[in-house]
């Protein structure tokens, strides 16, 4: 299965050849039994091993006779790779890159017909971005009539976006870029479909649009009519046969504190008023071009569509693609390309936490004071954990869990407690502190490994595991792999 990473040969008879890296483990060397065969007499039969996930690539020299170089320095037992890093094995040199589909997300576009600055779909200088993620927030679909999780066919061509890191540190730290990806989620596959007409067919040429007021960019089919302020939307793009893209947006301090999942649950009520006969087919959280969104599909009396719901600070955005019922399945794939083109101008700022569970809802009715006290207790414990974050490695992670629990309880109450706004700020701050702490810890691991100090590298990787006490987290899993890779070996 495609991981979204590839190796590009830079020298030798295979120069410019591309080798996609599949998910899992693979070996490279002179033997024909390797997945990546390198025909070079100075390369060992099994020279190196790659461990590839959707978030990162780790490379390990398997005790080769002539060794391997990463960015010109000798490769030790194992090291993470970032996009743009070069590997040299014998006389062969190659570079780690994203696959072509991911590169398409970075294309440049021309100015549109209203003079808006054109900007192709791109990856935001992440942070990770956004922080982000991924903490396991256990988000679930809100309860509504016929609401269900979308199946694979409905999510076709909509895939999680890769997060990349831009670091202002010295060049030696750039090796961390690949591993930082493990904090967040996955690979963006953006397929821009083309045609020569401005109709709504599946091959329409997409052109770029940038909205400076609300800080986003996206693509839409060339030739579609553009209208502002129609039916309460910020902007509408519409084909001659009634296929539409509607962008809705509003600003409120409530948006910044409400949370992505809880905010969408309330937004569904507004959708029911907007579309007569509205029915939510399903929804899923996902990441597109650095942006955490809720993807949802819906139908109504006259139209069917798919859309994304986004929170950016105090701004709430929805990009809604819909078509008359008879036309929907002819344009559904094109809608995926349009939604996959969405990007924010700045790193996303948002909070998220699960919807209140049934016991919380019941307690909110029978004893709201008790639920408020429980939320305040989580809030206070979270603040104490942040203050003592240097005492135990996992304290920041635990603080985030407490803040989310407090917000979850607060959301069940009819009115927010007096500490609600500060609580959301505390969660945002803790997310940022944890992301920075993990970046710093990864640097310590890599710096020790580059100095061939594998005992220290293993110690620092073990500490990274302690900072993320969730075995399901990709960052934990990668740290665990590095602990094993740097373990002492018998001579």
Secondary structure, DSSP 4 states (H G I P E B T S, - for coil): -EEEEEEEE-SSTTTT-EEEEESEEEEEESSTTSSEE---TTS-TT-EEEEE-SS-EEEEE-S-SS-EEETTEE--S-EEE-TT-EEEETTEEEEEEE-HHHHGGG------TT-PPP-------BSSSSS---------PPP-TT-----TTTTTT--PPP--B---S-GGGGGGHHHHGGGS-----------SSSSSSTTPPEEEEEETTTTEEEEEETT-EEEESSTT-SEEEE-TTS-EEEEEEEE-HHHHHH-HHHHHHHHHHHHHHHSTT-EEEEEEEEEETTEEEEEEEEE-SSEEEEEEEEEETTEEEEEEEEEEGGGHHHHHHHHHHHHHT-EESS-------PPP-HHHHHHHHH-HHHHHHHHHHHHHHHHHHHHTTTTSTTHHHHHHHHHHHHHHHHHHSSS--TTHHHHHHHHHHHHHHHHHHHHHHHHHHHHHHHTT-HHHHHHHHHHHHHH---TTSHHHHHHHHHHHHTS----
